[in-house]
Amino acid sequence: MPALLLIGWLAVGAVGGPYAGALSEVAENDGASFLPESAEATEVAGLQRQFSGAERIPAIVVAERSTGITPADRGYVAQFVDAAESIPGIQPPSPAIPSTDGKALQVVVPLAGEPDSGVAELRELVTDSPGGLTVLVTGPAAQAADLGEAFGGIDGMLLLVAGIAVAVILVIVYRSPLLPVLVILSALCGLALASGVVYLLTDGGVLTLDGQSQGILFILVFGAATDYALLLVSRFREELRDTADRYPAMRRAWRATVEPVAASAATVILGVLCLLFSDLRSNQGLGPVAAIGIGAAVLASMTFLPAVLALCGRAAFWPFRPAYGSAHPEQRSIWGRIAGAVGRAPRAVWIGTTVVLLVGAAFLPQLNAEGTAQSDVFLTEVDSVRGQQILAEHFPGGSGTPTIVIADASAAEPVLAATRQVPGVSGAELTSTRDGEPRVEGRLVQIEATLDAAADTAAATETVADIRTAVRAVPGAEAKVGGQSATLLDTQQTSQRDRAVIIPIVLLVVFAVLALLLRALFAALLLIGTVVLSFAATMGVSALVFNHILGFPGADPVVPLFGFVFLVALGIDYNIFLMTRVRDETKTLGTRAGTLRGLTVTGGVITSAGVVLAATFAALAVLPILFLAQLAFIVAFGVLVDTLIVRSLLVPALTIDLGKRVWWPSALSRAGGPGDRLGRAGE
């Protein structure tokens, strides 16, 4: 059986492996496509096609000379316009528009279809600009292209960084050159399976995948597979000291490991699937993608890895092989001393750790998660951001990316007047026919409003909200407002709604899993409470780091949601690993001794698993995207808090202080299990 499993997984790796590198081919990074159909910006985008035909994404070419635009510069830009017209997929560009200060020109270039190739060709055209003239391609199309480039190569970079981090940690933990290779191979098998399934479902239109989900998939599979592997490897090494034959040792290790691993995986899978309740299609897509990743990680860790470990036997741990009959080192380890300290003063330990976590949580109100400008998404300098900065210096911020108002033709003039009167609107015009008459399509007219603020800023979204209020007050207009700024506003509002809806659902789901696993409602409530406290402390510390150390401009509203889903789902894992062992030990030793024994024997492996998961999520920070850098810090720091403080100190101390009441309403709460008398005698 081990040999057959090994051959089967090698086949899976050979077939599914190439899909990991092909996921970026089916990923979408257009934020507008992720809004629900009911969003106002989505409705306007559909109505707007009546006026513009095929959907177009504007790129803006801005040329700047600090001493003033020269006739030669104008000639160069005119040549650019002529050349751009011949590029396939590019609609006729606008004429060069001069700034009022005479130091810049802008050209609006509508692109049809995917923006990447069109932006690349436009940038190729401006590489030979005259000396002293800065020419850059910016606007929504350029931002989308730069975002796609930032996610390019995501598979190789993330796997390299995560693989190195995991290998180093495993070598330190096990002091074995072979074992890290086997664990990493198991993770890669899981990733190959997950990548193949996700690619086929995305290509078939069943799933929605973006660059962020792709990066999270890689990290989640790698981190979870390694976590599950550590639990199995630790139990296998423990059994090899008590069992002469490696195959019975693996059977016993597998049986002892499968329940907590399955419960852990079920918690994470159900937790991330709660994202299906989101109104944003990008969030909806991440749920199944992450669930598929966790499922693949479990399959690889509980089939491929046991097979290869059984075949290798004690040789997997060379040069420190666990000899049959050798002493278990746990009691002499640092975790034996930590368990002793917790057992001597449990109440002081849980009160002290709670106070520390509450201090961190006190800074939570400082977290600014109301949204950021699209230009702030990039952590490195890109042309679209530099171009937007130049554009804002010489033109109204919304130039080239107007806010669109669609209204009934009978109320065209009142709606136009209401739009122009909104503070922050620098100008608004009706879309007209060639003879200057208002263009009417199906009794609808279109108004293009240029905002003072750049289209991707908070000021622009505030202006859009004011425009909506103003035009809705016009009788009979039935006006709707869309465009890039409206899309950003609707996305932020939808994310805030998702946060309020999904977080309670995740808590209920995780509570149900814990209650079923531990057969104890009180223990489930206790664990949920400690993880929520850990999350609040993590977000408070994150706010301090983001605001005062890293100087981030803010955070997307989805950052706290993703942080909560992953921290609660993943952070509860370590409590599951601990408390399932504590429950088993309690049956023979009693609650106090069982808790101390469980902490002692699981301390090393759970800590190693937490450090590995934190390191793999920290690898997301290598991608120059604000959202991923923030998520990397939140999850990595939060996992360490859960591992080193909550699971190591807070939960054991609370369990000991509460005693057998923690197992209510199970039989353990009434009699402490069959070994309760022995446990009390030992205590």
N, C-alpha and C positions, 0 to 999 in steps of 0.2 A: 504493500500500500504506500509506504513513503516514497518508493521509487516512482510509482505511477503518478502520485501527486506532484512530484518534482518535474516529471516530464510534461504533465499537463500545464503546470504554471510556466514552464519555459516556452511552451507553445503560445500561451496567452501573452507573454511578454513579447514574443516575436511578432505577433499579429497586432497587439494593441499599442506597443511602444511607439511606432511611428506616428500614431494619432496625437500623442502629446505635443509634438512639434507642429502639428497641423491645426490645433485648436484655434490659433489666432486667425486662421483663414475664414472661420465661420463666426467669429466674435464680432459683435456690434459695439460701437462706442459713441453712438449718436444719442445724446440725452433726450432729445425730443421724441424719439421712437419708444421710450420707456414709459411715457405718461399714459394713464388710462384713457380710453375713448371718451369718457365723460368729462375730462378736463377741458376747460374753456380754450386753452391754447391749442389743444388737439382739434377741437371743433373748428377753430379759425383756420388752422393749417389746411383742413379739408375744404373749407369754403374758399380759401385763397387760391386754390388751383383753378377755380373758374376764371380768375383774372390773369393768372400767370402761366397756365398750362401745367407742364411737368414741374414737379417740386424742384426748387432751386435753392442752393446754399450760397450765400454771398462770400466771396473773398474780396479783401480790400487791399489794393496796392498803394502804399504811401511812400512818397519821395520827399526828402527833407534836405535843405541846405541851410545851415545856420546863418549864413551871410545873405540869404535871399536867393530865390529861384531865378536862374538865368534863362535867356532864350534857348541856349543849348540844352538845358535841362528839359524845357518844354518840348523841344524837338525829340529828345530821347524818349520821353514818356509817350509822345504821339506815335513813335515807331513801335514802342511796346504794345500800345493798344492795337495797332494794325497786325502785329505778330500774334497777339493773343487770340484774335478773332479766328485764326486758322487752326487753333488747337481743338481737336474733337472733344465734345462734351462741355465746351465753354460757350455760353450765350454771349451775344454782343455786349462788350464792356461799355460803361458810360464814358463820356469824354472826360478829360482831365479836369478836376475841380480844384481851383486854387484856394488857399486859405486867405483869410482877411489880412494876415500879417505879411503875406507874400513870401513866406519861407517854406511852404509845403504844397504838394499836390496830392490828390487822391483819385484813384480810379476804382470803381465798383465793378467786380467781375463775377457775374452769376455763374455758378457751376451746377450742372445737372448730374445726378447720380452720386457715386462715392467721391468724396473730395480729395482723397490721397493723391491719386495720379494727377488730377488737375492742378493741385497746389504745387506738386513737385515740378511740373512743367513750367508753371508761372515763375517759380523761384529760379529755375534754370535760365529763364529769359532775362532775369535782372542781375545775373552774376557779373555782367560786363558794364555796370553803370559807371558814369563819368566820375573821376576823382572828386572827393568832397561831397558827393551826393549819396545820401543814405537811402536805399530803396529796399523796402521789406514787404512781405506778403502777410497780412493779418486778417482779422475778421473771423466769423464763425467757421468757415471752411478751413482756414489755416489752423484754428484751435483744434478742430477735430483731427486734422492730419497730424499735428504735433502730439496729440494724445495717443493716436495710433502708433506713432513712432516710439513714444515712451514705453508702450507696452510691447513693442517689438523685441524679440529675443527673450521674452519673459521666461520661457521654459528653461532655456539653458542657464541663464544667470541665477534664477531662483534655485534650481536643482543643484547647481555647483555650490552656492553659498550654504544652502541647507544641508547638503551632503557632507561638506567639510565640517560644519558645526556638529552634526550628529556623530560623525566618525571620531572627532576629537573627544567628545564627551564620553562615548562608549569605551574608547581606549582607556580613558582615565578611570572609569567606573569598573570595568572588568579586567583591565590590564592584559587583554588578549588581542592579538592581531587578527584572528580569524572571526571572532564573534561579531565585531562591527560590520564586517563584510557581509555576513549572513543576514544581519538585521537590515542593512541597507538594501540588499537584494530583495528582501521581503517587501520593503516599502516601495521599491521600484516596480515589483510585480503588481502591487495594489494600484500604483499610479497608472501602469499600462492598461489594466482592466478598466479603471475609472475613465481614463482619457478616451478609450475606444467607445465606451457606452455614451459618454457625454457628446463626443463628436457626432456619432450617428444620430442621436436624438436631436441635437442642434441643427444638423444638416437637414434633417427631416422636418424641421419646423415645430418639433414638440417642445423644445426648451429654448430659452433666451439666454445667451452667453455674452458677457462683455469682458474686457480686459481685467477688471477688478475681480470678477468671479473666477476667471481663469487662474489668476495668481493665488487667490484664496484656496482654490481646489488643490493646487500643487502643494501648498504649505500644509493644508489640513490633512491630506492623505499621508504625506511624509511624517508629520508630527504624530498623528493618531496611530499609524502603523508602528512607529517606533515605540510609542507608549505601551501599546498592547504587547509588543514584542518583549519589552523590558519586564512586564509582569509575568509572562510565560517563562522567559529565560531565568528569572529569579526563582520561580517555583520549581523549575526543572533542576536547577543547581541544588536547591534544597532537598529535592527528592533523591538526587544522585548520592547524597550522603547517607540516605537511609535505605536505598535499594541497590542491589548489586547489578541488576540487568537494566540497561538503558531504556528498553522498550516499555516494561512496566512502569519505570520512573516517568517516562513521558506521558503514559496514559494517566497516571495519577496527577501529574502536573497539569495536563490539559483539562481534566475534569474539575480540578480546583480553580482553574483560571477562567473557564468558559463562562461561568455565571456572571462574575463581575465585569468581564470584558463585554459580554452581550448586553448587560444592563447599562454599562457606560455607553456603548454604541447606540443602544436604543434611545438613551437620553439625548445624545447629541443629534441623532437623526430626527427624532420628534421635535427637538428644539428648533433646528434649522428649518424643518418643514413648516413651522409656524409662520415663516416668512411668506408662505403662500397667501396669508391673509392680507398682505401688503397690496396697496393699489398701484405701486410702481412695478412695472414689468421686470426691471432689472433686479429688484428684490425678490420678486416671485421666481425669477430664474435661478437666483443663487440658492434658494432653499433646496430644490431637487438636485442641483449640481453638487452641493455640499453633502447631501444625504447619500448620493451615489458614491462620492469619495469615501465617506465613512464606511459604507457597506463594503466597498472594495478593500479598504484597509483591514477590516475585520476578517474577511475571507482569506486574505493573504497571510495575516498574522496567525490565524488559527488553523490553517491547512498547509500552506507552503513552509512556513517556519517550523512547525512541529515535525514535518517530514524531514527537513534538512538537518534539524537538531538531532532527531532520532538516528539518522544515518551517521552523523558525526560523533554522537555520544559525548564522552568526557573530553575528547580531542578538541571540541569546539571551545573549551575554556583554557586550552594550552597557553602559557606554561603553568597556570595555577589550576590544575584539574581538581575537582571536588572528589576526594577519595571515599570509597564506601566505608562507612563507619567513622568517618572523621567528625570532629566536633562542629556544631553550628556556631558560626562566629558572631551571630547577631547580638547575643547578650553582652559580649565584650565590646561592641561597637559604640559609637557615639549615640546611637539611638537608644541603646539600653540606658545610658546616662540621662538622656532627655526624658525618657519614659519615667525614670526614677524621680526626676525633678518635678514632673507634672503630677505624679502620684503623691508626692509629699505635700504639695500645696495647690491642689486643683482650683480652689476658689480664687486665690490670689492670681493664678495664671490666667484664668478666663476673664477676670475683671481687668487685669492689666492689658491683655491683648485687645479686649473690647474698647478700652479707652484709646489705645493707639489707633485703632481703625476709625473710631469716631472723630479723632483729630484730623485724619486724612479726609474723611467724608465732609468735614466742616467747610472745606474749600470747594465743594461741588458747585455751589451757586456761581462761582467764577468761570465755569465752563461756558464758553461762547460757542453754541452750536446752532446758530440761527442761519447759517449759510455763508458762503464766501463767493467772491467773484470768480468767474471761470478762469481768468488769468492767474489767480492765486493757486490754482490746482497744481501748477508746475513748481517744483523745488529747484529746478535749474533754469538758466536763461534760455528761452526759446524765441524764435523770430516773431511768433504771433503775439507774445507778450510785449516785446520791445516795440513792435509795430503799433500795438494798441496804445502804448505810452506816448509815442510820437504823435499818433492821431489825436489823442486827447489834448495835447499841448497846442494844437493849431486849429482844430475843428470841434464842433459840438460832439460830445462823447458818443452819441448814438448815430453818428454819420455812417451811412452805408448799411446799418442794421436797424431799419425803422420798426417802430411798434405799429402793428396792423390793427385797424378798427374796421369791422364789417358791420354794416347797418342797413336797415330798410331804406330804399331810395327816397321814399316820401319824407324822411327825416334827415336827409343828407346834410343840409345846411345847419340845422340846430346841433347835430352831432359834431360837425366840423368845428363849430363855434365853441362847443363845450370842451372839445379836446384841446383847442388852442389856449383856452383860459386856465388849464391846469398848470400850476407851478412845476417847473422842470421840463416843460415841453418848449423846445426852441422853435418849432415850426411844424405845421401839419397841412397836407394838401390832399384833395380828392384825386384818385387815379382817373386820368382823363383819356379820351380817345385822341386820335391824331388831329382832329379839328378843334380840340380844346374843350369839348363837352364832357361832363362827368360820365364815366363808363359805368353802365348798368348791366349786371349779369343776373338774370332770374330775380329781378326786383331788388337786388342788393348792390350797394356801392362799397368801395374800399377807400379807406383813408390811411395814408402813411404819415406817421408822426415821428419826427426826429427829437430825441431827448437830449437834454444837456449832459446827462451822465452817460458813461460807457454802458453798453447794453448788458454787460455781465456783472454789474455792480449792485450793491444793496440800494443805492440811491435810485437806480433805474427801476428796480422792482417796486420800490415805494411809489415812484411816479406812476407805474402801470396800475397799481392798486387805486391810486387817485383817479386815473383816467376811467377805470371801470366804474367807479362810483359816480363820476360825472356823466358818462354817456348812458348809464342805466337810468338816470333820472330824466332823460329825454323821452316824452310820451311817444309811444308807437315806434320807437327806433329799434327795439329788440337788438341792441348793439352788443357785440362781443369783441374782446380785445385779445390779440395774440402776438406772435413774434418771439424773438429770442428772450427778451426780458420777461415776457409773460410766461414762457416755458420755464424759465428759472424760478419764477415766483410760484407757479403751480407745483413744480417739483418740490420746492421747500415746504409748501403747505401740505402736500401729500405725505411727505416724509414725517412731518410733525404729527399728522393723523395716524400714520402707521405706528409711530412710537407709542402713542397712547393706547392703541388697540392690541398690538402684538406682545408687549411686555407682560401684561397680565395673563395672556394666553400661555406664554412660555412658562411662567411660574406655575400655573395650574398643571400643565403637562409634566413638568419636571417633578412636581409634588406627587402626582399620581404614580409615576415610575418609581420614585423612592419608596412610597408607601407599599407598593406591591412587592418590591424587592426586599425591603427590611421587615415587612409585615408589621410595621409600627408607624402609627400616625404621628406620634410625638417626635420620634427620631426624624421623620421626614420634614416636619415643620422646623425642627432645630437646624437641620442641614440647610434648608432653604434660607432661613434667616441669616445664618452665618455667611452664606455665599452672597446674598444681597448686600449685607454689610461690607463684605470684601469688595464688591463691585462699586459701592458708593465711595469707599476709601480710594479705590483705584482711579475713579473718575476725578475725585478731588485732587489727588496728586498729579494726575494728567493735566488738569487745568493749570496748576502751578507751573509745570514743565512747559506746556505749550505757550502760556502767556509770558512767562518771565525768563525762561532759559532759551527756548528755541525761537521765540518771537513769532509764532504762527499767527496769521491774520484772523483766525477763527476756525470753525469746523463745520462741515456739512451736517445737517440734522440727522442724517442716517448713521453718522459715526457712533453716537451713544447707543443707537438701536443695535447695530452690528456688534459693538463692544459688549452689550448686555447679553445678546443671544449666545455669542461665543464664550464669554466668561462664565455665564451660568451653566451652559451645557457642558463646557470643558472643565470648568472649575469644580463642578459637582462630581466629576470623574474621580478625583483623588479622595473625596469623601466616600464615594462608593467603594473604591478599592480598600480603604481603611475599614469602613463600618461593616462590610460583608465579612471581613476577616475577624473583626471584633465580635460580631454576632456569633460566628462559628466558635470562637474561643470562649465566649460567655456561656455557651451551653454546658461546658465542662468546668470552667474556672470561676464563673460568676462575672458580674459586670466590671468591677474594679480590676481584678487581675486579668480578665479577658481583654479589657481596653489597653492595659499596659503591654500585654503580650502582643496584641495586634499592632500597636504603634511600634514596638521594638522590631518585629519581623518584617513589617512593610515599610518602615521609615526610609531605608536606603533606596529601595526600588521606586517608591512613589516620588521621592525627591529627585532621583535621576530622571524619571519620566517628566516631571514638571520642568526641570532645567532643559531637557531636550525640546519639549513643546515650546517653551519660551524662546529658545534659540532659533527654532525653525520659523516661528512667527516673526521674530525680529528680523529675519532675512527679507521680509517684505519691504523693509526700509531701504533696500538697495535700489528699489524702483523710485524714480524721482517724481512721485505723485503724492500730494499732500494727504489725501484720504488714506492711502495705504501706509504712509509713514505714521500717521496718528493711530491707525488700527494696530499696526505692529507694536507700538509702544504700549497701548492700552492692554492688549491681550498678553504680551510678554510680561509686563509688570504685574498684571492681575493674576496670571498663572503662578508667578513666583510668590505673590502674597497668599494665594490659596494654598500653595504647597508648603511654604515655610512657616506661615503663621496660623492660618485657619486650620488646616489639616493636622499640623504638627503640635499645636498648642491649644487653640481655642476649642475645637471639637472634642479632643480627648479629655480636656479638663472639665468641660461641661458635662460630658457623659459620666465621668467619675463622680462629679458633685451631685448630679441628679440621681445616680444609681439606677436601680432596675426600673424606675419610673419611665426612663427614656424609651423603654421598649413597649409602652402602652399602645394598643390593647392586646399585644401578643402574650402568649403564655410566659415568656421570659419576664414580663412585668409583674407577674403574680408570684412566681416561684423561683425566678432566676434560672430556670432550666434544670435539667437533671443533675447537673453538677453544682448547684447553688451552694449546698452545704460545704462542699470541698472548696468552693471559691471563698466563702466566708472564713473558713479555717485558714486558708492561705493568706487572706487579707489581714 
